[in-house]
Amino acid sequence: MVRYYSNIVGKYGKFVQKALKKLESFEISTICSTHGPVWREKTAEVIDIYDRLSRYEPLDDGVTIVYGSMYGNTEQMAEAAADGLAAAGVRDISVLNASNTDLSYIIADIFRHRGLVIAAPTYSDGLFPPVAAVMEAIAVRGVQNREVLLLGSHTWSQQAIKVMTAHIEASGLSTVADAVSAKHAPAPDVLTQCRQS
Ligand SMILES: Cc1cc2nc3c(=O)[nH]c(=O)nc-3n(C[C@H](O)[C@H](O)[C@H](O)COP(=O)(O)O)c2cc1C
């Protein structure tokens, strides 16, 4: 249901809020979403989840780590961030490779979780395309209220962090710590920063 909502309806949060207000006085027995699942049970729970998703409130305190990586450098940074979060007691951590995970699953986890780590290498003086697609999908849906951390890798010019920061600022999201930058393969101190941030 979260995957359905976040991908298809996710962009229209304020309209969902208006619709829910109109329906407040009705006793609802069946929810027939236009092209999503039909709910005949647990309708109150479903409406509550729609309400929270349409206010862009996370459903839980988990963290989505979405990364792209050509040689594995950024992947090491993403794995280090996952280790750090697990050591800090975060139980629900999704580590998703943007190159081989369908965008719909990435968007669903971003809507579900409070934390969001985005990690990418610099590519042709810009952002690695699979991660650029994720940034675009976040902007299109107007995702809000997330605790964001950016990790970036480069060899001669750190454009990935620059581009991701511009996307995050334009989306009205904010980061919880300074972005972590690696020059080519991440050195041990950089991996420590990924764990601690
Ligand atoms: C196709 C390609 C394009 C790249 N373009 C840039 C670039 O414009 N600027 C830069 O600093 N590094 C560039 N790099 C280097 C990578 O950003 C760097 O090696 C990074 O550590 C790769 O991380 P990854 O293993 O996670 O992909 C490029 C590498 C490749 C393979």
The ligand as an SDF file (V2000), in Angstrom:
LIG
                    3D

 31 33  0  0  0  0  0  0  0  0999 V2000
   32.1900    7.5790  -16.3360 C   0  0  0  0  0  0  0  0  0  0  0  0
   32.9110    8.2810  -15.2180 C   0  0  0  0  0  0  0  0  0  0  0  0
   32.8350    9.6620  -15.1210 C   0  0  0  0  0  0  0  0  0  0  0  0
   33.4880   10.3280  -14.0890 C   0  0  0  0  0  0  0  0  0  0  0  0
   33.4160   11.7020  -14.0310 N   0  0  0  0  0  0  0  0  0  0  0  0
   34.0490   12.3480  -13.0220 C   0  0  0  0  0  0  0  0  0  0  0  0
   34.0120   13.7770  -12.9580 C   0  0  0  0  0  0  0  0  0  0  0  0
   33.4290   14.4560  -13.7870 O   0  0  0  0  0  0  0  0  0  0  0  0
   34.6520   14.3890  -11.9250 N   0  0  0  0  0  0  0  0  0  0  0  0
   35.3460   13.6780  -10.9680 C   0  0  0  0  0  0  0  0  0  0  0  0
   35.8850   14.2760  -10.0530 O   0  0  0  0  0  0  0  0  0  0  0  0
   35.3850   12.3160  -11.0150 N   0  0  0  0  0  0  0  0  0  0  0  0
   34.7640   11.6510  -12.0120 C   0  0  0  0  0  0  0  0  0  0  0  0
   34.8170   10.2920  -12.0780 N   0  0  0  0  0  0  0  0  0  0  0  0
   35.5280    9.5720  -11.0080 C   0  0  0  0  0  0  0  0  0  0  0  0
   34.5530    9.0120   -9.9610 C   0  0  0  0  0  0  0  0  0  0  0  0
   33.6680    9.9880   -9.4990 O   0  0  0  0  0  0  0  0  0  0  0  0
   35.3710    8.4780   -8.7780 C   0  0  0  0  0  0  0  0  0  0  0  0
   36.2440    7.4740   -9.2190 O   0  0  0  0  0  0  0  0  0  0  0  0
   34.4880    7.9360   -7.6950 C   0  0  0  0  0  0  0  0  0  0  0  0
   35.2800    7.5990   -6.5740 O   0  0  0  0  0  0  0  0  0  0  0  0
   33.7580    6.7100   -8.1720 C   0  0  0  0  0  0  0  0  0  0  0  0
   32.9660    6.2430   -7.1370 O   0  0  0  0  0  0  0  0  0  0  0  0
   32.1480    4.8880   -7.2910 P   0  0  0  0  0  0  0  0  0  0  0  0
   33.1440    3.7560   -7.2490 O   0  0  0  0  0  0  0  0  0  0  0  0
   31.2260    4.8670   -6.1300 O   0  0  0  0  0  0  0  0  0  0  0  0
   31.4470    4.9910   -8.5820 O   0  0  0  0  0  0  0  0  0  0  0  0
   34.2200    9.6060  -13.1140 C   0  0  0  0  0  0  0  0  0  0  0  0
   34.3030    8.2080  -13.2350 C   0  0  0  0  0  0  0  0  0  0  0  0
   33.6600    7.5540  -14.2780 C   0  0  0  0  0  0  0  0  0  0  0  0
   33.7580    6.0550  -14.3750 C   0  0  0  0  0  0  0  0  0  0  0  0
  1  2  1  0
  2  3  1  0
  2 30  2  0
  3  4  2  0
  4  5  1  0
  4 28  1  0
  5  6  2  0
  6  7  1  0
  6 13  1  0
  7  8  2  0
  7  9  1  0
  9 10  1  0
 10 11  2  0
 10 12  1  0
 12 13  2  0
 13 14  1  0
 14 15  1  0
 14 28  1  0
 15 16  1  0
 16 17  1  0
 16 18  1  0
 18 19  1  0
 18 20  1  0
 20 21  1  0
 20 22  1  0
 22 23  1  0
 23 24  1  0
 24 25  2  0
 24 26  1  0
 24 27  1  0
 28 29  2  0
 29 30  1  0
 30 31  1  0
M  END
$$$$
